[in-house]
Amino acid sequence: MKLFNEFSENEEGAKLEVYCCALNVGEVEKLISMLEEKGFELIFVDADSLTAKKEGEYKEIMKVKKELEKEDFRWSLEKGKSKISEK
């Protein structure tokens, strides 16, 4: 499962945090590589899960969010659809 965990924005920029769990063998390494290429900082990694965050300008964070949506990242079911407005 690949989830957007948190989004925040302030005058200094924006932050996007992702959480991935119940990953198959080999998926953790692939996700680490992909997320690091996109400028994410790894917060937590174990055998089948990881948490990572990216901070930067709002437009860059939104661009990365759209790229991750193409890789099946979603907001958790409890949160429903994303409430992030496109600027």
Residue pairs with C-beta under 8 A, 6 or more apart in sequence:
1 20
1 21
1 22
1 23
2 18
2 20
2 31
2 68
2 71
2 72
2 73
2 74
3 18
3 19
3 20
3 21
3 73
3 74
3 75
3 76
4 16
4 17
4 18
4 65
4 68
4 73
4 74
4 75
4 76
4 82
5 17
5 18
5 19
5 51
5 76
6 15
6 16
6 17
6 53
7 14
7 15
7 16
7 17
7 61
7 65
7 82
7 84
8 14
8 15
9 15
9 58
13 55
13 56
13 57
13 58
13 61
14 55
14 56
14 57
14 58
14 61
14 62
15 53
15 54
15 55
15 61
16 53
16 54
16 61
16 64
16 65
17 43
17 51
17 52
17 53
18 35
18 40
18 51
18 52
18 53
18 68
18 73
19 49
19 50
19 51
20 27
20 28
20 31
20 49
20 50
20 51
21 48
21 49
22 48
22 49
23 31
23 48
23 49
23 50
24 48
27 48
28 45
28 47
28 48
28 49
28 50
31 50
32 42
32 45
32 50
34 71
35 42
35 50
35 52
35 54
36 42
38 54
38 64
38 67
38 68
39 54
39 56
39 64
40 52
40 53
40 54
41 52
41 53
41 54
41 55
42 50
42 51
42 52
43 51
43 52
43 53
44 50
44 51
45 51
54 61
54 64
55 61
58 87
59 87
62 84
62 86
62 87
65 73
65 84
75 81
75 82
